[in-house]
Amino acid sequence: MTAFVVTGTDTGIGKTVFSAGLTAALGATYWKPVQAGIEEETDSEFVARLTGRPVWPEAYRLKLPASPHIAAETEGVIIDPARLAPPDVRPLVIEGAGGLMVPLTDRMTYLEMFAHWGLPVILCARTALGTINHSLLSLAALRSAGVPVHGVAFIGDPVPRVEATICDLGAVRRLGRLPVLPQIDRATLNQAFTAAFPDLT
């Protein structure tokens, strides 16, 4: 059965919206291993609201909106990588935090955890200026760590030349492009996601 890890080239690029769309499309369970920042709606709450799909509880819920290792340190928490084993449910969508090199602990990044899991990764990349460099660096890091890459999902306005350059130089599959939605609810997300990613799996 299907399991994907969703990561991004940076923070705030729309990977949680993409993860929600993917979760709904696959009829999957969603899991955010570490939630840093709980003052507003968490990513798990956002996905549950938009999809109505099951959400697996986070292994760690940290108050400070910061890198997990810093957020944990402020609460006297030590993140134990052994607690971050993916749940045994399928289909499953796992969402990371920020980019690949965000530290989970003082000695482990998300990239290293993804390599340990060995699950296929979908890289979310914005289409704005700077995305070629960020995307190719992320793809190189994933491949260097031996992480299987399912493809790149673009988010933003269409920039065909940029998207083609990333996929050609990165030797990666273009999964599609999700536009920035002026209004996000279950209906608008499902419609946009289905149109953008008709052949995702």
N, C-alpha and C positions, 0 to 999 in steps of 0.2 A: 504494500500500500504506500501511498505517497507521503513524503515528508520533505519539507523545504525549509531552509534557513534564509531569512530575508535580512540583508544588510545594506548599508548605503555608503556612498563616497564621502558623506559628511552628515552632520546633524541638521535636523529641520528641513529635510528635502522632500518629505512626503512618504517615507517608507511605512509609517503606521497606516496611512490611508491605503497604500498599496497592499499592505498585509491584511487589512480588513477586506478589501476586494478579493484577494486570493483566498482568504479563509471562507468567504461566502461562496465563491466559485467552486471550490473543492468540497464544500460541505465538511470543512475541517474543524479541528480543535485548535485554538490559538494559545501560544505560550510565550510570555515575556519572562525570561529567567530572572532578570534583575530589574526592578523598577526604581529608578533614582529620581525623586521628586513626586510627592503625593499631595501637594496642596491643592492642585486642580484635578480635573479628570485624568485618571491614569490611562496608559495605553490600553491596558486590558479592559477597563471600563468603556473606553471609546470603541474598541473593536466589538465588545459584547453589545453595545447599544446599536451599532451600525449593522450588525450581522445577525444577532439572535443566536449565534453559534456558541457552543461551550468554550469556556476559558479556563485553562489550567492555572491554578494559583501560582503566583510568583514564588520563587525560592527565597528571594529577599525583596522586601519593600523598605526603601530608604527615603528619608524625608528630604534631604538636600538635592536639588536639581544640579547634579555635577557628575563627573566621572565616577563609576561605581566604587573604585578603590578609595576615592576621597570622601564620597558620601558615607561609605561604611565606616571610615576612620572617625568621622565626626560623631558617630553614635557608638563608638567602641565595638563595632561589629567586625568580625573577620570572615570574609567570604571564603567558603570552603568549596573548591571546584568539584569535589565529590558530590555535592548537593545539586549540581547543575547537569545531571544526567537527564536527557530528554525523556519525557513521559512515554510510556509504552502504549500510545494510542495513535491510530492512523485513520484518516489523513491528519497531518499535523503541520501547522505553520509556526515556526519559531522566529521571533524578531529580536535582533541584537539591539545595541544602543550606539548611536553615533556612527563612527566608522570602524574599520577593522582593527586599528591600532589603539582603540580605547582600552585602557587597563581595567581588568576585572579585579586584580589584586596588584600588589607591588611587583609581582613576578610573572603575571600571566595576562595576555591581551585576549580580546575576543577572537582574533585570528587564530591563536593557539587553541582556544576552546573549539572553534569550528573544525580545525584540523583533527582534534581528538574525536569529535563526533563523526566525522566522515560523511556528513549528509550534503546533498547538493545545495549550492548557494545561488540565490538570485540577487544580483547586485542592482540596487536602485541608484540611478544617476540623474541628476537634474540636467536640463538642456541649456542652462545658462552659461555665461562666459566662465571659463576655467574648468569646465567639465571634462575636456579631453585629457588634460594632465591628471586630474583626480581619478578619473575612471581607469586610465591605463595603469597608473600606479597601483590602484586597488586590485585590478586583474592580475598584475604581475605578482603582487604579494600573495594573493590566493593560490596562484599556480605554484609559486615557490614553496608554499607550505603544504602542497599536495591536496588542496581542497578542490573537490569537483565543482565546476561552475556550470550551472544550468543555463544561464544567460543574463542579459542586461535588460532591465525594465526602465525606460526613460520616463521622466516626469517633468511636465512643463509644456511650453509652446513648441511646435514642430520646428526642428532645425535639421533637415535631412542630411546636409553635408557633414555636420558635426557627428550625428548619430552613425552615419556610414563610416566615418573615420575611426571612431571608437571600435566599432564592430570589426572592421577590416584589420586595423593594426593590433587590436586585442584578440583577434581570432576567436570571436565569441558570437553566440547567437543573439540576434535582436529579438526580444520577446514581444515588444510593442511599446506604445507610449501612452501614458495616462495624462490627460490634460489637467491643469489646475481647475478644480470645480468651484464655481462661485458659491454654490450651496451644496453642502454635503449631508445627505440623508441616505437611508437604505436604498430607496428607489433610484436616486440619481447616481449613486456609486455603482450599483449593480449594472445599470444601463451603460455607464461609461466604461466600466471594467470589461464587460462582455464585448463591447465594440472594440476596445483597445487590444485585448488579448484573447482572440478567438481560438488560438491553438497553443495555449500556454504549456500544457503538459506534453 
